[in-house]
Amino acid sequence: MNAPYIKLIATNKKARHNYHIDDEYEAGIVLAGSEVKSIRGGRVSFKDSYADIKNGEVWLRQLHISPYKYAYNANHDSLRNRKLLLHNYEIRKLIGKIKEKGYTLIPLKIYFKNDKIKVLIGLGKGKKLYDKRESIKQKDIKRDLDREKKYSG
């Protein structure tokens, strides 16, 4: 069997800075034709986007997909709620985790996988300010070590 063709479209750079990500789930997404065209052009923004569960369905909220400039009449609303496609057992698992432990669903990446648009959502818990500072400190230490290794070798 062939390996899947994956082309990354956009990543949520702030997600791992603001949240501890425990689990990741790959979901399909329901889109209009003009949204697909805009995504192919990379016109997606994750700012303030999140996912939630309502009536046993997972919805992606506040994901900004810019209107497609060549679709005149049938253009989409750029901030509309979009349904995510997951298996029922995954949704039940997410419902249990979100309700009992105070987790939230954050979109991490949007990409093409074998010509289908997929969204990687993470189950995460918000970081406190001191956790963010610790993450920055660890990143700085790693960067300094990599620099020293590069110039010494």
CNS distance restraints for C-alpha pairs under 8 A (distance, minus, plus):
assign (resid   4 and name CA) (resid 113 and name CA) 6.42 0.50 0.50
assign (resid   4 and name CA) (resid 114 and name CA) 5.96 0.50 0.50
assign (resid   5 and name CA) (resid 112 and name CA) 7.69 0.50 0.50
assign (resid   5 and name CA) (resid 113 and name CA) 5.54 0.50 0.50
assign (resid   5 and name CA) (resid 114 and name CA) 5.12 0.50 0.50
assign (resid   5 and name CA) (resid 115 and name CA) 7.97 0.50 0.50
assign (resid   6 and name CA) (resid 111 and name CA) 6.81 0.50 0.50
assign (resid   6 and name CA) (resid 112 and name CA) 5.49 0.50 0.50
assign (resid   6 and name CA) (resid 113 and name CA) 4.56 0.50 0.50
assign (resid   6 and name CA) (resid 114 and name CA) 6.59 0.50 0.50
assign (resid   7 and name CA) (resid 111 and name CA) 5.62 0.50 0.50
assign (resid   7 and name CA) (resid 112 and name CA) 5.06 0.50 0.50
assign (resid   7 and name CA) (resid 113 and name CA) 6.68 0.50 0.50
assign (resid   8 and name CA) (resid 109 and name CA) 7.61 0.50 0.50
assign (resid   8 and name CA) (resid 110 and name CA) 6.59 0.50 0.50
assign (resid   8 and name CA) (resid 111 and name CA) 4.37 0.50 0.50
assign (resid   8 and name CA) (resid 112 and name CA) 6.41 0.50 0.50
assign (resid   9 and name CA) (resid  39 and name CA) 7.35 0.50 0.50
assign (resid   9 and name CA) (resid  40 and name CA) 7.59 0.50 0.50
assign (resid   9 and name CA) (resid  42 and name CA) 5.79 0.50 0.50
assign (resid   9 and name CA) (resid 109 and name CA) 7.62 0.50 0.50
assign (resid   9 and name CA) (resid 110 and name CA) 5.68 0.50 0.50
assign (resid   9 and name CA) (resid 111 and name CA) 4.87 0.50 0.50
assign (resid   9 and name CA) (resid 112 and name CA) 7.21 0.50 0.50
assign (resid  10 and name CA) (resid  42 and name CA) 6.99 0.50 0.50
assign (resid  10 and name CA) (resid  44 and name CA) 6.85 0.50 0.50
assign (resid  10 and name CA) (resid  45 and name CA) 7.72 0.50 0.50
assign (resid  10 and name CA) (resid 109 and name CA) 5.76 0.50 0.50
assign (resid  10 and name CA) (resid 110 and name CA) 5.43 0.50 0.50
assign (resid  10 and name CA) (resid 111 and name CA) 6.88 0.50 0.50
assign (resid  11 and name CA) (resid  46 and name CA) 7.66 0.50 0.50
assign (resid  11 and name CA) (resid 108 and name CA) 5.82 0.50 0.50
assign (resid  11 and name CA) (resid 109 and name CA) 4.35 0.50 0.50
assign (resid  11 and name CA) (resid 110 and name CA) 6.51 0.50 0.50
assign (resid  12 and name CA) (resid  46 and name CA) 5.78 0.50 0.50
assign (resid  12 and name CA) (resid  47 and name CA) 7.86 0.50 0.50
assign (resid  12 and name CA) (resid 107 and name CA) 6.94 0.50 0.50
assign (resid  12 and name CA) (resid 108 and name CA) 4.95 0.50 0.50
assign (resid  12 and name CA) (resid 109 and name CA) 6.03 0.50 0.50
assign (resid  13 and name CA) (resid  17 and name CA) 7.44 0.50 0.50
assign (resid  13 and name CA) (resid 108 and name CA) 7.80 0.50 0.50
assign (resid  14 and name CA) (resid  18 and name CA) 6.10 0.50 0.50
assign (resid  15 and name CA) (resid  19 and name CA) 5.82 0.50 0.50
assign (resid  15 and name CA) (resid 106 and name CA) 6.97 0.50 0.50
assign (resid  15 and name CA) (resid 107 and name CA) 7.81 0.50 0.50
assign (resid  15 and name CA) (resid 108 and name CA) 6.52 0.50 0.50
assign (resid  16 and name CA) (resid  20 and name CA) 6.46 0.50 0.50
assign (resid  16 and name CA) (resid  21 and name CA) 6.78 0.50 0.50
assign (resid  17 and name CA) (resid 127 and name CA) 7.92 0.50 0.50
assign (resid  17 and name CA) (resid 132 and name CA) 6.52 0.50 0.50
assign (resid  17 and name CA) (resid 135 and name CA) 7.52 0.50 0.50
assign (resid  18 and name CA) (resid 126 and name CA) 6.01 0.50 0.50
assign (resid  18 and name CA) (resid 127 and name CA) 5.50 0.50 0.50
assign (resid  18 and name CA) (resid 132 and name CA) 7.02 0.50 0.50
assign (resid  19 and name CA) (resid 124 and name CA) 5.54 0.50 0.50
assign (resid  19 and name CA) (resid 125 and name CA) 5.31 0.50 0.50
assign (resid  19 and name CA) (resid 126 and name CA) 4.38 0.50 0.50
assign (resid  19 and name CA) (resid 127 and name CA) 5.08 0.50 0.50
assign (resid  20 and name CA) (resid 124 and name CA) 5.16 0.50 0.50
assign (resid  20 and name CA) (resid 125 and name CA) 5.22 0.50 0.50
assign (resid  20 and name CA) (resid 126 and name CA) 6.31 0.50 0.50
assign (resid  20 and name CA) (resid 127 and name CA) 6.35 0.50 0.50
assign (resid  21 and name CA) (resid 122 and name CA) 5.89 0.50 0.50
assign (resid  21 and name CA) (resid 123 and name CA) 5.69 0.50 0.50
assign (resid  21 and name CA) (resid 124 and name CA) 4.18 0.50 0.50
assign (resid  21 and name CA) (resid 125 and name CA) 6.69 0.50 0.50
assign (resid  22 and name CA) (resid 122 and name CA) 7.09 0.50 0.50
assign (resid  22 and name CA) (resid 123 and name CA) 5.70 0.50 0.50
assign (resid  22 and name CA) (resid 124 and name CA) 5.71 0.50 0.50
assign (resid  22 and name CA) (resid 125 and name CA) 7.98 0.50 0.50
assign (resid  23 and name CA) (resid 122 and name CA) 5.63 0.50 0.50
assign (resid  23 and name CA) (resid 123 and name CA) 5.15 0.50 0.50
assign (resid  23 and name CA) (resid 124 and name CA) 7.37 0.50 0.50
assign (resid  24 and name CA) (resid 120 and name CA) 6.56 0.50 0.50
assign (resid  24 and name CA) (resid 121 and name CA) 5.64 0.50 0.50
assign (resid  24 and name CA) (resid 122 and name CA) 4.36 0.50 0.50
assign (resid  24 and name CA) (resid 123 and name CA) 6.25 0.50 0.50
assign (resid  25 and name CA) (resid 120 and name CA) 5.64 0.50 0.50
assign (resid  25 and name CA) (resid 121 and name CA) 5.31 0.50 0.50
assign (resid  25 and name CA) (resid 122 and name CA) 6.31 0.50 0.50
assign (resid  26 and name CA) (resid  86 and name CA) 7.79 0.50 0.50
assign (resid  26 and name CA) (resid 118 and name CA) 6.57 0.50 0.50
assign (resid  26 and name CA) (resid 119 and name CA) 5.83 0.50 0.50
assign (resid  26 and name CA) (resid 120 and name CA) 4.60 0.50 0.50
assign (resid  26 and name CA) (resid 121 and name CA) 6.41 0.50 0.50
assign (resid  27 and name CA) (resid  84 and name CA) 5.93 0.50 0.50
assign (resid  27 and name CA) (resid  85 and name CA) 5.33 0.50 0.50
assign (resid  27 and name CA) (resid  86 and name CA) 5.47 0.50 0.50
assign (resid  27 and name CA) (resid 118 and name CA) 5.60 0.50 0.50
assign (resid  27 and name CA) (resid 119 and name CA) 5.24 0.50 0.50
assign (resid  27 and name CA) (resid 120 and name CA) 6.26 0.50 0.50
assign (resid  27 and name CA) (resid 121 and name CA) 7.33 0.50 0.50
assign (resid  28 and name CA) (resid  84 and name CA) 5.62 0.50 0.50
assign (resid  28 and name CA) (resid  85 and name CA) 4.73 0.50 0.50
assign (resid  28 and name CA) (resid  86 and name CA) 6.96 0.50 0.50
assign (resid  28 and name CA) (resid 116 and name CA) 7.75 0.50 0.50
assign (resid  28 and name CA) (resid 117 and name CA) 6.45 0.50 0.50
assign (resid  28 and name CA) (resid 118 and name CA) 4.74 0.50 0.50
assign (resid  28 and name CA) (resid 119 and name CA) 6.21 0.50 0.50
assign (resid  29 and name CA) (resid  82 and name CA) 6.91 0.50 0.50
assign (resid  29 and name CA) (resid  83 and name CA) 5.90 0.50 0.50
assign (resid  29 and name CA) (resid  84 and name CA) 4.55 0.50 0.50
assign (resid  29 and name CA) (resid  85 and name CA) 5.80 0.50 0.50
assign (resid  29 and name CA) (resid 117 and name CA) 6.77 0.50 0.50
assign (resid  29 and name CA) (resid 118 and name CA) 6.33 0.50 0.50
assign (resid  29 and name CA) (resid 119 and name CA) 6.90 0.50 0.50
assign (resid  30 and name CA) (resid  82 and name CA) 6.18 0.50 0.50
assign (resid  30 and name CA) (resid  83 and name CA) 5.50 0.50 0.50
assign (resid  30 and name CA) (resid  84 and name CA) 6.45 0.50 0.50
assign (resid  30 and name CA) (resid  85 and name CA) 7.49 0.50 0.50
assign (resid  31 and name CA) (resid  35 and name CA) 6.03 0.50 0.50
assign (resid  31 and name CA) (resid  36 and name CA) 6.58 0.50 0.50
assign (resid  31 and name CA) (resid  82 and name CA) 7.05 0.50 0.50
assign (resid  32 and name CA) (resid  36 and name CA) 6.54 0.50 0.50
assign (resid  32 and name CA) (resid  76 and name CA) 7.22 0.50 0.50
assign (resid  33 and name CA) (resid  37 and name CA) 6.50 0.50 0.50
assign (resid  34 and name CA) (resid  38 and name CA) 6.30 0.50 0.50
assign (resid  34 and name CA) (resid  67 and name CA) 7.18 0.50 0.50
assign (resid  34 and name CA) (resid  68 and name CA) 5.65 0.50 0.50
assign (resid  34 and name CA) (resid  71 and name CA) 6.45 0.50 0.50
assign (resid  34 and name CA) (resid  74 and name CA) 7.48 0.50 0.50
assign (resid  34 and name CA) (resid  75 and name CA) 6.06 0.50 0.50
assign (resid  34 and name CA) (resid  76 and name CA) 6.68 0.50 0.50
assign (resid  35 and name CA) (resid  39 and name CA) 6.11 0.50 0.50
assign (resid  35 and name CA) (resid  65 and name CA) 6.58 0.50 0.50
assign (resid  35 and name CA) (resid  66 and name CA) 7.74 0.50 0.50
assign (resid  35 and name CA) (resid  67 and name CA) 7.10 0.50 0.50
assign (resid  35 and name CA) (resid  68 and name CA) 6.95 0.50 0.50
assign (resid  35 and name CA) (resid  76 and name CA) 6.86 0.50 0.50
assign (resid  36 and name CA) (resid  40 and name CA) 6.17 0.50 0.50
assign (resid  37 and name CA) (resid  41 and name CA) 6.58 0.50 0.50
assign (resid  37 and name CA) (resid  68 and name CA) 6.61 0.50 0.50
assign (resid  38 and name CA) (resid  42 and name CA) 6.50 0.50 0.50
assign (resid  38 and name CA) (resid  43 and name CA) 5.52 0.50 0.50
assign (resid  38 and name CA) (resid  44 and name CA) 7.65 0.50 0.50
assign (resid  38 and name CA) (resid  65 and name CA) 6.76 0.50 0.50
assign (resid  38 and name CA) (resid  66 and name CA) 6.39 0.50 0.50
assign (resid  38 and name CA) (resid  67 and name CA) 6.68 0.50 0.50
assign (resid  38 and name CA) (resid  68 and name CA) 5.28 0.50 0.50
assign (resid  39 and name CA) (resid  43 and name CA) 5.50 0.50 0.50
assign (resid  39 and name CA) (resid  44 and name CA) 6.22 0.50 0.50
assign (resid  39 and name CA) (resid  65 and name CA) 7.00 0.50 0.50
assign (resid  43 and name CA) (resid  65 and name CA) 5.98 0.50 0.50
assign (resid  43 and name CA) (resid  66 and name CA) 5.66 0.50 0.50
assign (resid  44 and name CA) (resid  63 and name CA) 7.43 0.50 0.50
assign (resid  44 and name CA) (resid  64 and name CA) 5.73 0.50 0.50
assign (resid  44 and name CA) (resid  65 and name CA) 4.69 0.50 0.50
assign (resid  44 and name CA) (resid  66 and name CA) 6.56 0.50 0.50
assign (resid  45 and name CA) (resid  63 and name CA) 6.31 0.50 0.50
assign (resid  45 and name CA) (resid  64 and name CA) 5.09 0.50 0.50
assign (resid  45 and name CA) (resid  65 and name CA) 6.60 0.50 0.50
assign (resid  46 and name CA) (resid  62 and name CA) 7.70 0.50 0.50
assign (resid  46 and name CA) (resid  63 and name CA) 5.48 0.50 0.50
assign (resid  46 and name CA) (resid  64 and name CA) 6.59 0.50 0.50
assign (resid  46 and name CA) (resid 107 and name CA) 7.51 0.50 0.50
assign (resid  47 and name CA) (resid  62 and name CA) 7.68 0.50 0.50
assign (resid  47 and name CA) (resid  63 and name CA) 7.19 0.50 0.50
assign (resid  47 and name CA) (resid  64 and name CA) 7.65 0.50 0.50
assign (resid  48 and name CA) (resid  62 and name CA) 6.31 0.50 0.50
assign (resid  48 and name CA) (resid  63 and name CA) 7.58 0.50 0.50
assign (resid  49 and name CA) (resid  60 and name CA) 7.28 0.50 0.50
assign (resid  49 and name CA) (resid  61 and name CA) 5.63 0.50 0.50
assign (resid  49 and name CA) (resid  62 and name CA) 4.52 0.50 0.50
assign (resid  49 and name CA) (resid  63 and name CA) 5.05 0.50 0.50
assign (resid  49 and name CA) (resid 106 and name CA) 7.16 0.50 0.50
assign (resid  49 and name CA) (resid 107 and name CA) 7.06 0.50 0.50
assign (resid  50 and name CA) (resid  60 and name CA) 5.99 0.50 0.50
assign (resid  50 and name CA) (resid  61 and name CA) 5.47 0.50 0.50
assign (resid  50 and name CA) (resid  62 and name CA) 6.77 0.50 0.50
assign (resid  50 and name CA) (resid  63 and name CA) 7.63 0.50 0.50
assign (resid  50 and name CA) (resid 104 and name CA) 7.95 0.50 0.50
assign (resid  50 and name CA) (resid 105 and name CA) 6.03 0.50 0.50
assign (resid  50 and name CA) (resid 106 and name CA) 4.86 0.50 0.50
assign (resid  50 and name CA) (resid 107 and name CA) 6.14 0.50 0.50
assign (resid  51 and name CA) (resid  58 and name CA) 6.73 0.50 0.50
assign (resid  51 and name CA) (resid  59 and name CA) 5.46 0.50 0.50
assign (resid  51 and name CA) (resid  60 and name CA) 4.35 0.50 0.50
assign (resid  51 and name CA) (resid  61 and name CA) 5.73 0.50 0.50
assign (resid  51 and name CA) (resid 104 and name CA) 7.65 0.50 0.50
assign (resid  51 and name CA) (resid 105 and name CA) 5.09 0.50 0.50
assign (resid  51 and name CA) (resid 106 and name CA) 5.96 0.50 0.50
assign (resid  51 and name CA) (resid 107 and name CA) 7.00 0.50 0.50
assign (resid  52 and name CA) (resid  58 and name CA) 5.69 0.50 0.50
assign (resid  52 and name CA) (resid  59 and name CA) 5.48 0.50 0.50
assign (resid  52 and name CA) (resid  60 and name CA) 6.70 0.50 0.50
assign (resid  52 and name CA) (resid  61 and name CA) 7.63 0.50 0.50
assign (resid  52 and name CA) (resid 104 and name CA) 7.67 0.50 0.50
assign (resid  52 and name CA) (resid 105 and name CA) 6.49 0.50 0.50
assign (resid  53 and name CA) (resid  57 and name CA) 5.45 0.50 0.50
assign (resid  53 and name CA) (resid  58 and name CA) 4.44 0.50 0.50
assign (resid  53 and name CA) (resid  59 and name CA) 6.13 0.50 0.50
assign (resid  53 and name CA) (resid  95 and name CA) 7.25 0.50 0.50
assign (resid  54 and name CA) (resid  58 and name CA) 6.46 0.50 0.50
assign (resid  54 and name CA) (resid  59 and name CA) 7.31 0.50 0.50
assign (resid  56 and name CA) (resid  91 and name CA) 7.07 0.50 0.50
assign (resid  56 and name CA) (resid  92 and name CA) 7.94 0.50 0.50
assign (resid  57 and name CA) (resid  83 and name CA) 7.35 0.50 0.50
assign (resid  57 and name CA) (resid  84 and name CA) 7.54 0.50 0.50
assign (resid  57 and name CA) (resid  91 and name CA) 7.42 0.50 0.50
assign (resid  58 and name CA) (resid  83 and name CA) 6.06 0.50 0.50
assign (resid  58 and name CA) (resid  84 and name CA) 5.37 0.50 0.50
assign (resid  58 and name CA) (resid  85 and name CA) 7.24 0.50 0.50
assign (resid  58 and name CA) (resid  86 and name CA) 7.69 0.50 0.50
assign (resid  58 and name CA) (resid  91 and name CA) 7.38 0.50 0.50
assign (resid  59 and name CA) (resid  81 and name CA) 6.37 0.50 0.50
assign (resid  59 and name CA) (resid  82 and name CA) 5.59 0.50 0.50
assign (resid  59 and name CA) (resid  83 and name CA) 4.53 0.50 0.50
assign (resid  59 and name CA) (resid  84 and name CA) 5.62 0.50 0.50
assign (resid  60 and name CA) (resid  81 and name CA) 5.72 0.50 0.50
assign (resid  60 and name CA) (resid  82 and name CA) 5.10 0.50 0.50
assign (resid  60 and name CA) (resid  83 and name CA) 6.11 0.50 0.50
assign (resid  60 and name CA) (resid  84 and name CA) 6.57 0.50 0.50
assign (resid  61 and name CA) (resid  79 and name CA) 7.43 0.50 0.50
assign (resid  61 and name CA) (resid  80 and name CA) 7.10 0.50 0.50
assign (resid  61 and name CA) (resid  81 and name CA) 4.96 0.50 0.50
assign (resid  61 and name CA) (resid  82 and name CA) 6.74 0.50 0.50
assign (resid  62 and name CA) (resid  79 and name CA) 5.29 0.50 0.50
assign (resid  62 and name CA) (resid  80 and name CA) 6.98 0.50 0.50
assign (resid  62 and name CA) (resid  81 and name CA) 6.91 0.50 0.50
assign (resid  63 and name CA) (resid  78 and name CA) 7.84 0.50 0.50
assign (resid  63 and name CA) (resid  79 and name CA) 5.87 0.50 0.50
assign (resid  63 and name CA) (resid  80 and name CA) 7.67 0.50 0.50
assign (resid  63 and name CA) (resid  81 and name CA) 7.77 0.50 0.50
assign (resid  64 and name CA) (resid  78 and name CA) 5.38 0.50 0.50
assign (resid  64 and name CA) (resid  79 and name CA) 5.07 0.50 0.50
assign (resid  65 and name CA) (resid  78 and name CA) 5.02 0.50 0.50
assign (resid  65 and name CA) (resid  79 and name CA) 6.86 0.50 0.50
assign (resid  66 and name CA) (resid  78 and name CA) 5.45 0.50 0.50
assign (resid  67 and name CA) (resid  71 and name CA) 8.00 0.50 0.50
assign (resid  67 and name CA) (resid  75 and name CA) 6.26 0.50 0.50
assign (resid  67 and name CA) (resid  76 and name CA) 6.25 0.50 0.50
assign (resid  67 and name CA) (resid  77 and name CA) 7.23 0.50 0.50
assign (resid  67 and name CA) (resid  78 and name CA) 6.07 0.50 0.50
assign (resid  68 and name CA) (resid  75 and name CA) 6.71 0.50 0.50
assign (resid  71 and name CA) (resid  75 and name CA) 5.46 0.50 0.50
assign (resid  86 and name CA) (resid  90 and name CA) 6.40 0.50 0.50
assign (resid  86 and name CA) (resid  91 and name CA) 6.55 0.50 0.50
assign (resid  87 and name CA) (resid  91 and name CA) 6.41 0.50 0.50
assign (resid  88 and name CA) (resid  92 and name CA) 6.18 0.50 0.50
assign (resid  89 and name CA) (resid  93 and name CA) 6.16 0.50 0.50
assign (resid  90 and name CA) (resid  94 and name CA) 6.18 0.50 0.50
assign (resid  91 and name CA) (resid  95 and name CA) 6.12 0.50 0.50
assign (resid  92 and name CA) (resid  96 and name CA) 6.32 0.50 0.50
assign (resid  93 and name CA) (resid  97 and name CA) 6.38 0.50 0.50
assign (resid  94 and name CA) (resid  98 and name CA) 5.99 0.50 0.50
assign (resid  94 and name CA) (resid 123 and name CA) 7.93 0.50 0.50
assign (resid  95 and name CA) (resid  99 and name CA) 6.11 0.50 0.50
assign (resid  96 and name CA) (resid 100 and name CA) 6.14 0.50 0.50
assign (resid  97 and name CA) (resid 101 and name CA) 5.72 0.50 0.50
assign (resid  97 and name CA) (resid 102 and name CA) 7.44 0.50 0.50
assign (resid  97 and name CA) (resid 103 and name CA) 6.58 0.50 0.50
assign (resid  98 and name CA) (resid 102 and name CA) 5.43 0.50 0.50
assign (resid  98 and name CA) (resid 103 and name CA) 4.73 0.50 0.50
assign (resid  98 and name CA) (resid 104 and name CA) 6.18 0.50 0.50
assign (resid  99 and name CA) (resid 103 and name CA) 7.58 0.50 0.50
assign (resid 102 and name CA) (resid 125 and name CA) 7.08 0.50 0.50
assign (resid 103 and name CA) (resid 123 and name CA) 6.38 0.50 0.50
assign (resid 103 and name CA) (resid 124 and name CA) 5.50 0.50 0.50
assign (resid 103 and name CA) (resid 125 and name CA) 4.96 0.50 0.50
assign (resid 103 and name CA) (resid 126 and name CA) 7.80 0.50 0.50
assign (resid 104 and name CA) (resid 123 and name CA) 5.81 0.50 0.50
assign (resid 104 and name CA) (resid 124 and name CA) 5.48 0.50 0.50
assign (resid 104 and name CA) (resid 125 and name CA) 6.28 0.50 0.50
assign (resid 105 and name CA) (resid 121 and name CA) 6.40 0.50 0.50
assign (resid 105 and name CA) (resid 122 and name CA) 5.63 0.50 0.50
assign (resid 105 and name CA) (resid 123 and name CA) 4.87 0.50 0.50
assign (resid 105 and name CA) (resid 124 and name CA) 6.30 0.50 0.50
assign (resid 106 and name CA) (resid 121 and name CA) 5.45 0.50 0.50
assign (resid 106 and name CA) (resid 122 and name CA) 5.19 0.50 0.50
assign (resid 106 and name CA) (resid 123 and name CA) 6.55 0.50 0.50
assign (resid 106 and name CA) (resid 124 and name CA) 6.98 0.50 0.50
assign (resid 107 and name CA) (resid 119 and name CA) 6.78 0.50 0.50
assign (resid 107 and name CA) (resid 120 and name CA) 5.94 0.50 0.50
assign (resid 107 and name CA) (resid 121 and name CA) 4.22 0.50 0.50
assign (resid 107 and name CA) (resid 122 and name CA) 6.15 0.50 0.50
assign (resid 108 and name CA) (resid 119 and name CA) 7.41 0.50 0.50
assign (resid 108 and name CA) (resid 120 and name CA) 5.44 0.50 0.50
assign (resid 108 and name CA) (resid 121 and name CA) 5.41 0.50 0.50
assign (resid 108 and name CA) (resid 122 and name CA) 6.35 0.50 0.50
assign (resid 109 and name CA) (resid 119 and name CA) 5.74 0.50 0.50
assign (resid 109 and name CA) (resid 120 and name CA) 5.10 0.50 0.50
assign (resid 109 and name CA) (resid 121 and name CA) 7.26 0.50 0.50
assign (resid 110 and name CA) (resid 117 and name CA) 7.10 0.50 0.50
assign (resid 110 and name CA) (resid 118 and name CA) 5.77 0.50 0.50
assign (resid 110 and name CA) (resid 119 and name CA) 4.49 0.50 0.50
assign (resid 110 and name CA) (resid 120 and name CA) 6.33 0.50 0.50
assign (resid 111 and name CA) (resid 117 and name CA) 5.72 0.50 0.50
assign (resid 111 and name CA) (resid 118 and name CA) 5.44 0.50 0.50
assign (resid 111 and name CA) (resid 119 and name CA) 6.52 0.50 0.50
assign (resid 112 and name CA) (resid 116 and name CA) 5.37 0.50 0.50
assign (resid 112 and name CA) (resid 117 and name CA) 4.55 0.50 0.50
assign (resid 112 and name CA) (resid 118 and name CA) 6.02 0.50 0.50
assign (resid 113 and name CA) (resid 117 and name CA) 6.28 0.50 0.50
assign (resid 113 and name CA) (resid 118 and name CA) 6.59 0.50 0.50
assign (resid 127 and name CA) (resid 131 and name CA) 5.73 0.50 0.50
assign (resid 127 and name CA) (resid 132 and name CA) 6.47 0.50 0.50
assign (resid 128 and name CA) (resid 132 and name CA) 6.51 0.50 0.50
assign (resid 129 and name CA) (resid 133 and name CA) 6.35 0.50 0.50
assign (resid 130 and name CA) (resid 134 and name CA) 6.18 0.50 0.50
assign (resid 131 and name CA) (resid 135 and name CA) 6.22 0.50 0.50
assign (resid 132 and name CA) (resid 136 and name CA) 6.27 0.50 0.50
assign (resid 133 and name CA) (resid 137 and name CA) 6.16 0.50 0.50
assign (resid 134 and name CA) (resid 138 and name CA) 6.18 0.50 0.50
assign (resid 135 and name CA) (resid 139 and name CA) 6.18 0.50 0.50
assign (resid 136 and name CA) (resid 140 and name CA) 6.19 0.50 0.50
assign (resid 137 and name CA) (resid 141 and name CA) 6.26 0.50 0.50
assign (resid 138 and name CA) (resid 142 and name CA) 6.20 0.50 0.50
assign (resid 139 and name CA) (resid 143 and name CA) 6.14 0.50 0.50
assign (resid 140 and name CA) (resid 144 and name CA) 6.18 0.50 0.50
assign (resid 141 and name CA) (resid 145 and name CA) 6.23 0.50 0.50
assign (resid 142 and name CA) (resid 146 and name CA) 6.16 0.50 0.50
assign (resid 143 and name CA) (resid 147 and name CA) 6.19 0.50 0.50
assign (resid 144 and name CA) (resid 148 and name CA) 6.24 0.50 0.50
assign (resid 145 and name CA) (resid 149 and name CA) 6.12 0.50 0.50
assign (resid 146 and name CA) (resid 150 and name CA) 6.07 0.50 0.50
assign (resid 147 and name CA) (resid 151 and name CA) 6.25 0.50 0.50
assign (resid 148 and name CA) (resid 152 and name CA) 5.87 0.50 0.50
assign (resid 149 and name CA) (resid 153 and name CA) 5.96 0.50 0.50
